[in-house]
Amino acid sequence: MSLVDLRALAAQFSVPGTFIDGRAHGSGHINDTYALRFDQDGNPVRYILQLVNQAVFKNVPALMENVDRVTRHINASLEARNVPDRSRRALTLIPTHDGAVYHVDQNGEHWRVYRFIEAATSYDVLTSHGQAYEVARAFGALQGMLADLPDPPLHETIPKFHDGPARFGAFLDALERDPLNRAVDAKPEITFLLDHEAAFSRLPSLIESGVLPLRATHNDCKINNVMIDDATGEGICVIDLDTLMPGLTLYDFGDMVRTSTCPVAEDSRELDRVRMDLDRFKALVRGYLSSAGEFLTPAERAHLVFSGKIITLTIGARFLTDYLLGDTYFKIHRPGHNLDRCRVQFELVRSITRQKAAMEVVVAETFPGG
């Protein structure tokens, strides 16, 4: 996007100062993100400009109502507890000049602006057990702050986002249609997924029976959705709130396992290096317990290990489905990118399965009597 376009879009928002420049920012798969710089009394100050992907999020006004409610609630919670450095510990939306929380351009595209969180970094692959602890603690803290979010419930921004049977059904549909004749190149992955069909209905059945409670959850707990302070190493802010909606704590924790315990990137072609690192899992459990342990039910604790397996399996199914359909959902940067991602997920499922007993011991020792 040209600087002229970025300047024109930035002018729609109540950002103080004079526009300097902007450039693409981050590594997200869904939205287009830009870092803008403004001159404020001689100091360059950054903001985040995002184009919300309407192909993924069909009801952007509902999504932005969620984001506005949640960011206001989190900021109020931090203020009530007199937490220091609050501007870096919660996302803050910058309104348009007419007070809206997003701008609709002439093409019907929806844009928003956040304050930029400086001196903090998000990581696609963690570099230490301490970072794993901090990611889990930050997500657990977010769940805790949302526990008293007033009614009404949050909007469902992507219907059936973590609905296992629906995701498996979408895979079967893609496999049957196979519009680009790609199934021939993914036979081992297709067989692996078919062999795991029963796993997809386990958590939904526990929701239906009332065993597992629905809560306000993030639903996309990738490690790169936590900003880690560059100086202290603390996980200071959870970002990417577009999938905040009613869900399971287990889906959140499972995605932490998926993205924090494997030492290689989710699109690596070095499958021999893919594994679930038990020490990182221990750090995750300890970090999550430190902030979420008080409100987790026994049923939630009992399924923490399974959550890592099912979320990894589900994300792998989504990558495989998108590959079969022609890469229409996730951004790709090379031919076969989504199939590479799928293969990493399924290899990680195998590693989790092999270490299930040891992982259960970790949970039992961290949640005594749980």
N, C-alpha and C positions, 0 to 999 in steps of 0.2 A: 504494500500500500504506500502511496506517495506521501511525502511530507505535507503537501497541500491538502490531501484527504484527511490525514491525521489532525492537522491544524483545524480544519473545518469541523470535524467531529468533536475535538476537544473544546471548541468554542461553544458547544451546546451545554456544557456543564459549568457549574459554579466553582471553577478552579481559580484560585487567586494567582496573580502574576502574569507573566508574558510567556507564551509558548516558545520553546527553544527548538526541540526536535522530538522524534520518536522512532522506535525500531521494534521489530518483532522480539518477543520475549517468551522464555519458557519452553517446555517440551510436552505440553498437553496434547492428547489425541483428539479432543472434541472442539473446544472453542478456539477462536483466533485471539491472541493476546499480544498487546503492545505496551512497552514501557515509554511513557511520555516524560519529558523534562520541561519544567517551567522555571523561569527566573523569578525569584521572590526576594526582593531587596538585595539583589546581588548574589543570592545563593541558588544553585540549581536544586530543585525539589522534584522528586519523581512521583508519578501516579501510574496506575494500571488501567488501561483501556481494553475492554473485551467486547468482542462480537459473540453473542450467544447463538449457538448452533440450533437453528429452528428445525433442522432435519432430525435432530435428536430430541430436543425439548419442544414439544408441540404447543405448549401453553406457556409462553414466556411471561405474560403478566402474573400468572399464578406462581411460577417459579420465583419471580422477583418479589412477590408478596412474601413468600417464605423467607427469602434471603434478608429482606428488610426487617421482618419480625425477629428473626433469629439474631442478626447482628445488633439490633437495638437491645434485645434481651441480654445478650452476652456482655455488651458494653455496660449496661445498667448493673449487671451482676458484679462485674469487676469494680465498678465505681462504688457500689454499696459495701464491698469488702475492702475498699481503699487500696486496691492492688496497684503497685507502682508501675510506671511505664505502660499505662493502659493502651495508648495509641498503637503500640506494637503487638499487643496481645489479642487483638480482635480486628477483624475486617471492618472497615468503615466505608459505606457508600457515599459518594459525592453526588448530590442531587443536580438535576438540570436547573436551568434558570427559572423554570416554572414550578420547581419543587418536586418533580417526578424523580423516581429512582432509576429510570432508564430513558433512553432517547430512541425514537423510531425514525430512521432516515427515510429518504424518498423512495427507497426500494423496499421498504417494509422490514428492514433489518433492525434488530434490537441491540443497543449498545449500552454499556454501563462503565462507570469509573470508580475505582477504589483508591484509597491512600496506599502508597507503596510502603511495604515493611522493609526498612533499611537494616543493614548490618545483620542479616539473617539469610540463610540459604536452604533451599529444598534439595533433597538428594534422590536421584533415581535408584541408586544402589548405596546402601549404608556402608560406612567404613569402620564401624565399631559397635560393640555390644551396648555401649552407653547411648549411642544414637537410637538403637532399637528400644531401649528402656524409655527414652524421652518421647519417641513417637507414640508408644503405647500409653504412656502417662497423659500425653496431650489429648489423644482421642478419648480416653476415659474421662478426663476432666471436662471435655466438651459434652459428653453424654450426661455427666452430672449437672452441668449448668442448664441443660435443656430439660432436666427432670421436672422442673416447676414452670415450664413454658405454659402460659395460660391457654385455655381453649379459644378458638376451635383448633382441631388437629391440623397439622401442616398438610398442604396439598401434596398429592402423589405426582411428582414431576415426571417420572417415567413409569407408567403403569406396568406392574408385574416385573419390576427391575430385577429382583432377586427371586422370582418365582421359579423354582427349580423345574417343575413339570412343564411350565410354559417355555422355558429356555430349551429343554430337551425336545419339546414338540417343535420349536422353531428349527432346531437342528435337523430333525427328521424331515420336515417340510423342505428345507434347503437341499438335503440329500436326495430326496425324491425328484426335485426339479432339476438340480445340478445344471443350471443354465449355461455354464461355461465349460462343462465337461471336466471339472477339476477334481472330482472324487477319485479318479484313477491315480492321482498323485498323493492322495491322503488316505490310502487304504488302512495302514496301521493305526492311524489316529481315529479313523471312523470305527474300527473294530474295538479299540480301547474304550471309546465313549459308549458304544452300544453295550459293552459288558458292564458298565457302571450305571445303567438306567435306574436301578432301584434306589440309589443314593439320593436322587434328586427330589424324592417325595418325603424324605424323613423329617426335615424341619417344618415344611408346610403342614404336615399332619399334626405336629406338636403345637403349632399355632392354632389350628382348627380345634383341637381338643382343649385348648386353654392352658396347656402345660407351659408354654413359652409366652411371655408378655410382649406386646408391641410397644415400642418406645419411639421417641423422636431420635433418630440416628442419622449418621453422616452418609452411610451406604456406599462410600467410595474411599475407603481408608487405605489408599496407597501411601507409601512412605513419603512420596514427593508432595503430599498434601499437608505436610507439617513443616513450618518454617523453624529452623534450628538456629539459635543465636550464634553468631560467628565467634563471639568472645567467650561465652560461658558454656556453650554446648547444650543449653536448655531448649526444649521444644516449646516455643513461645506462642505460636498461633497456628490454628487449623484453618486451611484455606479450601477453596473449591467447594462451595456450599450448595451447588446446584442440585445435588441428589439428596439433600436433607429432607426427610419425609418419614412417615411411620415405617418402622422396620425392626429388625432384631439386633441386639447387641452382638450376637454371634456372627452376623454378616460383617459387622465392623471388625471384630477381632479376627475373623477368618481372613479378611483382606490384609490385615497387618501381617499375619503369618505368611501369606502368599508373597507379599512384597518386601518383607523385612528379613526373612530367614534364608533366602537364596543368595549366594555370593555373586551371581552374575545377573546381567540385565534380562528383562523378560523377553527380549527378542534375540538373545544370544544364540549362536549356532554351535556353541561348545557344550553340547548336551552332556558330555562326560563330567562337566564341572557343576551341573545342576544338582543341588541337594538341599534338604532342609537342615540347617545348622542348629543342632540342639542347644548350644550355648546361647545363640541369638533367641531361640524360643524361650529359654529361661528368662532372658532379659525382658522379653515382651510380657511374659506372664507377671513378672515382678512389677514392671512399670504400670501395666494395666490395673493390677491389684491396688497399687498405691493410690489410684484415683477413682476406680470403679468398684473396688471390692465391697464397699458398704452396701451398695444397692443391687448387686447381682443376686439372683435367686439360685438355689441349689441346682435347678434344672439348667440354667444358663451355664453355670460352672461345669456341670457334667458333660456339656457338649462343646467345650472350648477346643478340644483337639479335633473333633469331627468338623468343627466350623472351618478350620484351616484346609481340610481336605475338600469339603464340598464347595467352598468359594473358589479354590484353585481349579477344581474340576469344572465349575460353572463358567469361569472366565475362559478356560480353555475351550469349552463348548461354544462360547460366543465368538472367539477368534476363529474357530473352525467354521462356524456358520457363516461368518462374514467372508471368509476366504471362498467358500463354496458359492456365495452369491455375488462375488465380484468386488469385494472390498468397498462396500457402500457405507459402512458405519465408522470404523476406525481409520484414522489417517495412516497411510502407508508411505514408506520411503524407498521401497525396492520391491521387485516382483517376489511373490511368496512371503512377504513380510508377516502377514497374519498367520500363515501356516507355521512359520518359525516361532511366533509367539505361542501358538497352540502347543507345539512340541515341547517347549520349555515348561508350560503349565502341566502337561501330562507327566513329564519326567519328575516334576516336583511332587505330584500326587503319589507317584510310586515311592518316592523317598519318604513322604509322610506316612504312607502305609507301612513301610518297613520299620519305622521308628515309633509307631503308635504307642506301644507299651511304655517306652521310655518317656514319651511326652505326657502320658497319663500320670506317671510318677511325679513329674515336674509340677503338674497342676495340683496333685494331691498334697505334695509337700508345701506348696505355696498357699493353698487354701486348706489349712488343716480342718478336718471335719466337714469339708464342703461336699 
